[in-house]
Amino acid sequence: MTTTLPATCRSTTDQNKDGDLSVDDDCADTSRSKRKKTNGECAEEGLRALADGIKSVGDAMKEKASAGADILPSREVVASLTHQDEALKQQTAAINKLIRTLR
């Protein structure tokens, strides 16, 4: 699997039989050429990406809610947005707790 990085860098990631990832960075401005990622690092990256996604969804919900602010929302809509906002907060807190545990 090859991913494109900024400044015309290329990175190749391979997984060995132990489940560790080996990352080969082809970038002039980095001093490391090869290192292994632990499962914890991979999980942390995944959780951070998930947390970023949840934040994006929350921001989109707020933007959508504020875009319709000129229309008086019904109680059901307000209650639904409140529940969704609370659910996002709980998910984000759980993800952050898991990230701290993995460190």
N, CA and C atoms as a LAMMPS dump frame, in Angstrom:
ITEM: TIMESTEP
0
ITEM: NUMBER OF ATOMS
309
ITEM: BOX BOUNDS ff ff ff
-5.0000000000000000e+02 5.0000000000000000e+02
-5.0000000000000000e+02 5.0000000000000000e+02
-5.0000000000000000e+02 5.0000000000000000e+02
ITEM: ATOMS id mol type element x y z
1 1 1 N 0.853 -1.158 0
2 1 2 C 0 0 0
3 1 3 C 0.9 1.221 0
4 2 1 N 0.698 2.137 -0.916
5 2 2 C 1.496 3.349 -1.02
6 2 3 C 0.588 4.548 -0.854
7 3 1 N 1.007 5.479 -0.006
8 3 2 C 0.231 6.694 0.204
9 3 3 C 1.076 7.885 -0.166
10 4 1 N 0.442 8.922 -0.678
11 4 2 C 1.163 10.127 -1.066
12 4 3 C 1.216 11.076 0.118
13 5 1 N 2.382 11.592 0.386
14 5 2 C 2.598 12.52 1.484
15 5 3 C 2.963 13.882 0.919
16 6 1 N 2.897 14.931 1.739
17 6 2 C 3.256 16.267 1.271
18 6 3 C 4.704 16.344 0.801
19 7 1 N 5.003 17.326 -0.009
20 7 2 C 6.358 17.612 -0.492
21 7 3 C 6.917 16.446 -1.302
22 8 1 N 6.114 15.871 -2.126
23 8 2 C 6.469 14.763 -3.012
24 8 3 C 7.123 13.595 -2.28
25 9 1 N 6.688 13.316 -1.085
26 9 2 C 7.164 12.164 -0.333
27 9 3 C 6.292 10.965 -0.678
28 10 1 N 6.861 9.778 -0.616
29 10 2 C 6.104 8.547 -0.791
30 10 3 C 6.37 7.688 0.438
31 11 1 N 5.371 6.957 0.835
32 11 2 C 5.502 6.096 1.993
33 11 3 C 4.926 4.728 1.651
34 12 1 N 5.674 3.682 1.974
35 12 2 C 5.21 2.324 1.75
36 12 3 C 5.07 1.649 3.1
37 13 1 N 3.94 0.995 3.326
38 13 2 C 3.674 0.334 4.59
39 13 3 C 3.467 -1.15 4.347
40 14 1 N 4.206 -1.99 5.077
41 14 2 C 4.07 -3.44 4.973
42 14 3 C 3.822 -4.008 6.358
43 15 1 N 2.976 -5.04 6.429
44 15 2 C 2.692 -5.685 7.703
45 15 3 C 3.39 -7.034 7.734
46 16 1 N 4.128 -7.301 8.837
47 16 2 C 4.818 -8.583 8.94
48 16 3 C 3.932 -9.606 9.64
49 17 1 N 4.451 -10.832 9.824
50 17 2 C 3.64 -11.912 10.393
51 17 3 C 3.249 -11.648 11.844
52 18 1 N 3.993 -10.793 12.57
53 18 2 C 3.667 -10.472 13.957
54 18 3 C 2.6 -9.391 14.062
55 19 1 N 2.206 -8.815 12.941
56 19 2 C 1.199 -7.764 12.97
57 19 3 C 1.787 -6.371 13.062
58 20 1 N 3.131 -6.267 13.142
59 20 2 C 3.763 -4.951 13.178
60 20 3 C 3.832 -4.387 11.77
61 21 1 N 3.753 -3.075 11.663
62 21 2 C 3.85 -2.427 10.366
63 21 3 C 5.236 -1.846 10.189
64 22 1 N 5.798 -2.021 9.006
65 22 2 C 7.077 -1.443 8.647
66 22 3 C 6.802 -0.314 7.671
67 23 1 N 7.255 0.891 8.008
68 23 2 C 6.985 2.062 7.182
69 23 3 C 8.281 2.521 6.546
70 24 1 N 8.287 2.631 5.224
71 24 2 C 9.448 3.091 4.476
72 24 3 C 9.11 4.444 3.882
73 25 1 N 9.705 5.506 4.43
74 25 2 C 9.455 6.865 3.949
75 25 3 C 10.515 7.253 2.941
76 26 1 N 10.092 7.708 1.779
77 26 2 C 10.992 8.166 0.729
78 26 3 C 10.889 9.685 0.68
79 27 1 N 11.506 10.345 1.651
80 27 2 C 11.338 11.792 1.775
81 27 3 C 12.684 12.422 2.119
82 28 1 N 13.04 13.447 1.379
83 28 2 C 14.349 14.073 1.569
84 28 3 C 14.468 14.781 2.908
85 29 1 N 13.35 15.28 3.44
86 29 2 C 13.443 16.062 4.672
87 29 3 C 13.264 15.22 5.932
88 30 1 N 13.259 13.898 5.816
89 30 2 C 13.171 13.06 7.002
90 30 3 C 14.475 12.319 7.187
91 31 1 N 14.875 12.144 8.43
92 31 2 C 16.135 11.472 8.713
93 31 3 C 15.963 9.966 8.803
94 32 1 N 14.746 9.496 9.045
95 32 2 C 14.552 8.056 9.152
96 32 3 C 14.141 7.496 7.799
97 33 1 N 14.634 6.325 7.481
98 33 2 C 14.248 5.708 6.219
99 33 3 C 13.303 4.541 6.458
100 34 1 N 13.415 3.898 7.62
101 34 2 C 12.556 2.757 7.891
102 34 3 C 12.388 2.6 9.396
103 35 1 N 11.16 2.369 9.828
104 35 2 C 10.905 2.091 11.232
105 35 3 C 9.656 1.241 11.338
106 36 1 N 9.474 0.602 12.477
107 36 2 C 8.301 -0.243 12.682
108 36 3 C 7.28 0.504 13.516
109 37 1 N 6.028 0.366 13.124
110 37 2 C 4.934 0.9 13.923
111 37 3 C 4.389 -0.239 14.767
112 38 1 N 4.135 0.042 16.013
113 38 2 C 3.537 -0.973 16.868
114 38 3 C 2.033 -0.985 16.642
115 39 1 N 1.403 -2.042 17.101
116 39 2 C -0.052 -2.126 16.997
117 39 3 C -0.704 -0.969 17.741
118 40 1 N -0.103 -0.559 18.853
119 40 2 C -0.645 0.565 19.619
120 40 3 C -0.623 1.854 18.818
121 41 1 N 0.48 2.078 18.075
122 41 2 C 0.565 3.28 17.236
123 41 3 C -0.49 3.254 16.139
124 42 1 N -0.679 2.088 15.55
125 42 2 C -1.686 1.958 14.492
126 42 3 C -3.081 2.201 15.058
127 43 1 N -3.339 1.631 16.226
128 43 2 C -4.646 1.825 16.854
129 43 3 C -4.85 3.288 17.214
130 44 1 N -3.794 3.928 17.723
131 44 2 C -3.904 5.341 18.085
132 44 3 C -4.188 6.196 16.859
133 45 1 N -3.501 5.918 15.75
134 45 2 C -3.749 6.674 14.522
135 45 3 C -5.188 6.485 14.056
136 46 1 N -5.663 5.248 14.129
137 46 2 C -7.039 4.968 13.725
138 46 3 C -8.042 5.678 14.605
139 47 1 N -7.779 5.679 15.906
140 47 2 C -8.687 6.353 16.834
141 47 3 C -8.662 7.86 16.639
142 48 1 N -7.486 8.405 16.372
143 48 2 C -7.414 9.848 16.108
144 48 3 C -8.194 10.206 14.842
145 49 1 N -8.077 9.367 13.817
146 49 2 C -8.831 9.605 12.583
147 49 3 C -10.329 9.514 12.85
148 50 1 N -10.723 8.545 13.681
149 50 2 C -12.129 8.409 14.038
150 50 3 C -12.613 9.626 14.812
151 51 1 N -11.788 10.09 15.756
152 51 2 C -12.157 11.28 16.528
153 51 3 C -12.28 12.499 15.619
154 52 1 N -11.369 12.625 14.651
155 52 2 C -11.461 13.736 13.694
156 52 3 C -12.742 13.642 12.878
157 53 1 N -13.109 12.417 12.494
158 53 2 C -14.349 12.221 11.745
159 53 3 C -15.565 12.593 12.562
160 54 1 N -15.56 12.203 13.834
161 54 2 C -16.674 12.545 14.715
162 54 3 C -16.762 14.052 14.879
163 55 1 N -15.616 14.708 15.02
164 55 2 C -15.61 16.168 15.148
165 55 3 C -16.163 16.81 13.88
166 56 1 N -15.793 16.271 12.72
167 56 2 C -16.294 16.81 11.453
168 56 3 C -17.807 16.67 11.354
169 57 1 N -18.318 15.513 11.787
170 57 2 C -19.768 15.304 11.767
171 57 3 C -20.446 16.294 12.709
172 58 1 N -19.875 16.48 13.882
173 58 2 C -20.434 17.439 14.836
174 58 3 C -20.434 18.851 14.285
175 59 1 N -19.325 19.234 13.648
176 59 2 C -19.251 20.571 13.043
177 59 3 C -20.289 20.729 11.938
178 60 1 N -20.461 19.682 11.137
179 60 2 C -21.451 19.735 10.055
180 60 3 C -22.86 19.848 10.623
181 61 1 N -23.112 19.126 11.721
182 61 2 C -24.434 19.215 12.354
183 61 3 C -24.691 20.625 12.859
184 62 1 N -23.684 21.221 13.495
185 62 2 C -23.848 22.583 14.006
186 62 3 C -24.059 23.571 12.87
187 63 1 N -23.308 23.389 11.777
188 63 2 C -23.446 24.282 10.63
189 63 3 C -24.837 24.155 10.016
190 64 1 N -25.302 22.926 9.902
191 64 2 C -26.632 22.693 9.341
192 64 3 C -27.702 23.293 10.247
193 65 1 N -27.507 23.156 11.55
194 65 2 C -28.473 23.705 12.499
195 65 3 C -28.476 25.227 12.443
196 66 1 N -27.287 25.834 12.324
197 66 2 C -27.23 27.295 12.288
198 66 3 C -27.725 27.837 10.952
199 67 1 N -27.598 27.048 9.877
200 67 2 C -28.087 27.489 8.566
201 67 3 C -29.603 27.602 8.568
202 68 1 N -30.256 26.768 9.343
203 68 2 C -31.716 26.818 9.429
204 68 3 C -32.189 27.601 10.631
205 69 1 N -31.34 28.44 11.182
206 69 2 C -31.69 29.181 12.395
207 69 3 C -32.792 30.201 12.161
208 70 1 N -32.98 30.631 10.911
209 70 2 C -34.024 31.611 10.648
210 70 3 C -35.416 30.992 10.714
211 71 1 N -35.484 29.654 10.67
212 71 2 C -36.755 28.952 10.813
213 71 3 C -36.83 28.439 12.242
214 72 1 N -37.927 28.672 12.888
215 72 2 C -38.094 28.23 14.268
216 72 3 C -38.163 26.702 14.3
217 73 1 N -37.162 26.039 14.882
218 73 2 C -37.165 24.573 14.888
219 73 3 C -38.197 24.022 15.876
220 74 1 N -38.7 22.864 15.544
221 74 2 C -39.663 22.231 16.44
222 74 3 C -38.931 21.636 17.635
223 75 1 N -39.666 21.304 18.663
224 75 2 C -39.067 20.72 19.871
225 75 3 C -38.384 19.394 19.555
226 76 1 N -38.968 18.621 18.64
227 76 2 C -38.392 17.321 18.297
228 76 3 C -37.008 17.48 17.665
229 77 1 N -36.867 18.486 16.801
230 77 2 C -35.581 18.729 16.147
231 77 3 C -34.544 19.159 17.173
232 78 1 N -34.923 20.053 18.061
233 78 2 C -34.005 20.528 19.103
234 78 3 C -33.594 19.366 19.998
235 79 1 N -34.545 18.531 20.394
236 79 2 C -34.235 17.384 21.246
237 79 3 C -33.312 16.411 20.52
238 80 1 N -33.573 16.177 19.23
239 80 2 C -32.736 15.27 18.449
240 80 3 C -31.302 15.793 18.349
241 81 1 N -31.144 17.082 18.05
242 81 2 C -29.805 17.672 17.958
243 81 3 C -29.084 17.617 19.298
244 82 1 N -29.819 17.827 20.376
245 82 2 C -29.22 17.763 21.713
246 82 3 C -28.723 16.35 22.002
247 83 1 N -29.537 15.344 21.662
248 83 2 C -29.127 13.949 21.882
249 83 3 C -27.921 13.597 21.014
250 84 1 N -27.916 14.049 19.764
251 84 2 C -26.789 13.766 18.876
252 84 3 C -25.52 14.435 19.38
253 85 1 N -25.638 15.663 19.851
254 85 2 C -24.481 16.38 20.378
255 85 3 C -23.925 15.661 21.604
256 86 1 N -24.811 15.205 22.486
257 86 2 C -24.374 14.484 23.681
258 86 3 C -23.709 13.162 23.299
259 87 1 N -24.26 12.472 22.311
260 87 2 C -23.667 11.209 21.855
261 87 3 C -22.271 11.444 21.286
262 88 1 N -22.097 12.517 20.52
263 88 2 C -20.773 12.845 19.976
264 88 3 C -19.777 13.14 21.094
265 89 1 N -20.224 13.86 22.11
266 89 2 C -19.337 14.164 23.24
267 89 3 C -18.912 12.881 23.946
268 90 1 N -19.858 11.959 24.151
269 90 2 C -19.539 10.701 24.823
270 90 3 C -18.585 9.855 23.983
271 91 1 N -18.81 9.803 22.668
272 91 2 C -17.917 9.041 21.796
273 91 3 C -16.515 9.631 21.805
274 92 1 N -16.431 10.947 21.727
275 92 2 C -15.127 11.606 21.736
276 92 3 C -14.4 11.349 23.052
277 93 1 N -15.119 11.416 24.169
278 93 2 C -14.512 11.155 25.474
279 93 3 C -14.009 9.714 25.557
280 94 1 N -14.782 8.762 25.04
281 94 2 C -14.369 7.358 25.068
282 94 3 C -13.132 7.133 24.202
283 95 1 N -13.087 7.772 23.047
284 95 2 C -11.93 7.636 22.159
285 95 3 C -10.693 8.24 22.81
286 96 1 N -10.831 9.421 23.401
287 96 2 C -9.691 10.058 24.067
288 96 3 C -9.194 9.216 25.235
289 97 1 N -10.109 8.598 25.987
290 97 2 C -9.721 7.736 27.102
291 97 3 C -8.949 6.523 26.585
292 98 1 N -9.409 5.946 25.477
293 98 2 C -8.723 4.801 24.896
294 98 3 C -7.336 5.182 24.395
295 99 1 N -7.211 6.355 23.795
296 99 2 C -5.903 6.831 23.333
297 99 3 C -4.952 6.981 24.516
298 100 1 N -5.438 7.571 25.619
299 100 2 C -4.591 7.717 26.814
300 100 3 C -4.189 6.348 27.362
301 101 1 N -5.091 5.378 27.299
302 101 2 C -4.796 4.03 27.786
303 101 3 C -3.718 3.369 26.938
304 102 1 N -3.758 3.595 25.628
305 102 2 C -2.778 2.987 24.726
306 102 3 C -1.381 3.56 24.898
307 103 1 N -1.284 4.769 25.385
308 103 2 C 0.039 5.38 25.581
309 103 3 C 0.7 4.71 26.724
